[in-house]
């Protein structure tokens, strides 16, 4: 299918595909089993300038946008959804800076991210604050020209490996969500440490850790925007980043479909390749159609983000919800097509099935996405009355 990519975007796709085939495939099983962070692949992505594809040229990037990020994320995720997250989660941690950072903050932090010298992460989730962002307990208390942070963030992608963190904390608990603020916190800051490293079902090549703040003093200059803007920072960040999660899911689904087609052509039963059986053909046809439908939605959502449109919440939520549901369905069907082989770690589809599940959960569960979509529909419906 022709998605109207520019020459630069096709080049990004080609480079990521080459890295996926030649560098990621040989090591993905190892990283899935060990749960180690794939620094060797990160170095290759850095040397290939992939970390800067979506960042402005004035800060060392290639001048692309959300669409470029989605192209890279989908292509890498086709080979390993976990390894691809080193790149994609850095984008999530960088968006608050892009959206709300001052010129001084952008010049200080983004060039190192664009070059791949430093990774970024987004610190929002807590044990009692997942979908309920207003339940955040981490506090940031003003103390002269500093803020003092106390609290613990949970399930943070790139946690402990990233150097730059966009962290949401409460500066006024009485105001709930309206009392949240966003801060830049650098690894190595006194009082900032890392707790439990999670042992996950999927995306095991991606590190997920606790962030611990114990009387962590950061300069007032590290606030993003203003006090009380934290909820808006988080929501606007998700509007921009959710097509990236959708692209991760899409890549995982495409990878599983490719494996299913390859296996069906090679596996012989009753003296015929199973690809000749109508039951298998129908499964593959349904899988391919859903993947292509998801791709169309994902790239349209990315283009809406890049257009500067102010109303992107609905389509971003649609892309994330649909692509991740498709990823879970397609990977499950891929395991079925491979039969007993699909259940074995010798083949990658069981890993893809495990990797797909998280895309229905993080950056807003798919139940939350449906709520966002419905609220926008109802609001839009007022103009029809």
N, C-alpha and C positions, 0 to 999 in steps of 0.2 A: 504494500500500500504506500502511496505517496502522501506524506504528511506535510509537504511544503517546507521541509527543513532547508536552511541555508547551507552553503558549502562548509562554513565553519561548524555548523551543527552536525552535518554528516561526518566531518572529520572527528568531532568529539565521539560520535557513535562508533566510528571505525577504530579509534584508539582504545576506547573502553572495551570493545569486543575483542581486540587483540590481547589486551591485558587479561581479560576474563579467560580466554581460551588457553593462553600460554602460561600465565602466572597464577591465576586463581584456581583453576580446575585441579592442578596437581597437588595443591595444599589444602583445599577446602575440607576434606575429610579429617585431616590432622587437626586443623583449628576447631572443627566441630567437636572433636573428641576431647581435646585438651582445654578448650575454653580460653586459650591464650589470645592476646591482642595481636593482630596481623601487621606488625610494624614493617615487615619487609614489603608487603603490598602497599602500605601507606607511602613508603619511600618511592615506590615505582609511580604511584598516582601523583605524588608531589613532583617528581622529575618530569612527568608528562604534562604538568600544568593543569591537571584536572580540578584541583581545589579552587582554582580561580575562575572557572567557566561562567559562574553566575554573578561574579562580583564586578563592580565598576572599574573601569580602567584607571581612574585617578587614584585608586587605592591598590593598584597592582594586579587587578583582575583582568579578565578577557573581555569584559563589557557585555556579557550575556545577561540572562535573567532566569526566571523560574523554569522556562521551557528547556534551557540548556542544562539546568540542574536535573530536570526530570529525564532528559535523554541519557545523561551519564548514569543516573541512579538506576533506571530501568535496565540498561545494558549490563552494568556490573552485577545487579541483583539476579539477572538471568543465570549467572554462574554461582553466586553465593550471596544470599540476602543479608547474612551476618557481616561478611567482610565489607560489603557495600556501605554498611552503616557508618563506618569510620568517616566516610565522605558525607553521607546524607545527614548524620546527626551533627556534624560540624556546621552544616548549613542551618539546621534548627537553632544551634547556639549563636549563630552569626546574625540571623534575621533581626533580633531585638536591637543590635547595634546598627544595622542598616536602616531600620525604621525609625529609631528614636535616639540614636547616638548623636552627640554633638560632632562638629567637624573635627575638633581636637581628638575626641575619642576614636572616631573612624580612622584618622591618620595614624593614631598610636597602635591600634589593634588589628585592623583589617589587612594591611599588607602582609603580616606574618601568617594570617589565615589563608590568604590568597596564594601564597607561595607554598603552603603545606608545611611550613616550619613549625606552626603551632595549630593544634586542633581546638575546637570549641565544643561547648556542651550547654544544655539548657536545664537549669535547676528549678523545677516547679513542684513536682509531685512529692507528697509526704504520705506517711502511713494513714493519716486520716483526711487527706486532701488529694483525691485523684480527680474524679469528675467534678467534685465540689471544690473548686478553686478557692472559694470563700472560706474554706476550713483550714487554710494555711496557718500553722502555728509558729513558724520561724519568724523571729522579730528582728527589726533593725531600729535601734534607738539612737537618735541624734546626740552626739557628744562633741560640742564645739564644731570643728571643721572635719569631723569624722562621723561615721555610723558604726555602731557595735552590733554585729550579727550573732544571734544565738538560735540554734535549732538544727534539725536533721532533715535532709532531703533523701528520698528513697527512689530506687529504680532509675538512676540517672545514666543514660546512654553516654558512653565515652568517659564516665566518671573515673577519675584517677589517672586517666591517660591524657585528657585535654589539659591545656594550659590556661584557657580563657573560659570563664563561666558567666552566663547571664542568669542571675538568681532573683527569684521573686520572694519578697519577705514583707511582713506586715509592719508598717510604720504607725498605724493607728488601728488597734484591734476593735475599738468601739464602732468603727465604720465598716467592718467586715470586708467585703471585696473592694469597696471604695477606699479602703485604707491600705491597700497593697502598693508596694513600690518595687521597681526593678533596679538591680545593681550589677556592675561588672566586678567580678572577684577573680583575682589571679591565683593560680596554683603557687604554693609557696608562701602565701600570706600567713602571718602568724595567727593561730587560732582556727585555721582552715585545714581540715584533715579528711581522710577517707575511711569509711567504715566497711561494712560487709560487702564483699563481692558476691553477686548472686550466681547461683548454679541453676541455669535456665533450661527449659524444655527445648527451645529453638534459638535461632540467631546467636549461637554460642560463640561465634568468632567475634561478636561484639561484647565489649565489657560493660556491665551494668553494676553500678556501685552506689553506696550511700555517700552523701556529702555531709560532713559534720562541721558545724560552726560553734566554737566555744570562745566567747568574747573576742570575736574576730573583728579587728578594727580596719575599716577601709575608708579612704578619703571621700569626702562629700562629692568630690569631682567625679566619682565613679557611679553616681546615680544616672539612670537612663531616663531622660525626659525630666519629670518632676515628681515630687512626692504625691502619692495617690494615683499615679498613672499605671501602676503595675498590672492591674487586671486588663486594662486596655492593651498594654504591651503584649501580654500573654495571648489575648484573643486575636489581635491583629497579626501576631507572629504565626499562630496556627492557621489563620486564613491563607497566609502566604506559603506555609510549609506543608500543608496537607496534600497538595498535589504531589509532593515529593514522597510521602508515605504511599500514596496511590501508585506512584511509579515503581517503588520498591515492590509492592504487591504484584503489580503488572509484570515486572521482570521475573519474579519467582514463578508466576503462572506460566509465562512463556517458556521458561526453562523446563518446567514440568511437562508442558505440552510437547516440546521438542523431544524430550526423553521418551515420552509415551509413543510418539510416532515412530521414532527410531526402533524401539523395542518391538512394536507391532509389525514392523516390516521384517524383522529378523527372527522373531519367535515363531517356530513351526509347531502346529498341532493338527492332528488328523491329515498330515501330509500337505498342509497349506500354511502360509504365513497367516497369523491371526488378523493381520490387516485386511485380509480378504473376507472376513466374516462381518456380516452386516451389523451385528450387535456392537462390535468394536468400532466399526466405521461411524455409526451414529454417535457413539460416545466422543470420538475424536472430533466429529463435526460440531457437536454442541460445545465442546471445550474451546475449539478454535474460534467459533462465533462469539462466544462470551469474552474471550481474550481481546479480540479485535474491537468489540463494542467498548470494553473498558479502556482500551488504548485511545480510541477517539475521544472519550469523555475526559481522560487524564490530560491529553494534550490541549484540548479546548480549555480546560480549567487553567492550565499553565499559561496559555495565551491571554486569558482574561486577567490573570494576575499581572502579567507583563504589560497589559494595555493601560494600566493605571486606573482601571475601574474601581469605584469605591464599594460596589456591592458584589463582593466575591464570596461571601460566606456560604451561600447556598451551593454554588457549583463546586467550591472546594470540598464541602462536606459530601456532596454527591459523588465526586471522584474518589475520595478516600473510602467512603462506604461501599460503593459498587465494586471498585477494583479489589478491595480486600476480601469482600464476600466471594468474588470470582476466584481469587487466588486460593481460598480455602476449598472451594468446590472443585476447581481444576486439579489441584494437587492431590486431593482425595481420590478423584477419578483416575489420575495418573497411576497412583498406587494400585488401584483396581485393575487397570489395563495390564500392568506388569505382574499382577497376581502375586504368587508367593515371593517372586523376586523383588517385587515392589516393597515388601515388608522388610527386606534385608538391607543392612547398611552397605553392602557391596554396591548397591545402586543408589543414586542420589535422590530419588523421589521421596523416600521416607523423610529425609532431611528437609526437603523443600516443603513437605506437608507440615513439619514441625515449625519451620521458619515462617510459614504463611500465617499461622494463627495469631501471632502478636500484632499483625497489621490490622486486625479487627478490634484490637484493644487499645494500643497506645496512641497518643496524640488525640485523645477523645474516642471513647468506645463507639461502636457503630450505632448503639442505641442513642448516644448523645448526638451523633451526626443526623440521625433521623429526626430528632427533636429540632435541630437547627434548620433542617430543610423544611419541616412542617411550619415552624414559626415564620420563616420567610415567605412561604406560600400564603399563609393566612394574612400576613401583612400586605403582600402584593394584592391579595384578593379584595382588600378594602377599596382599591382603585377601580375595581370592576363593578362596584355596587352603584 
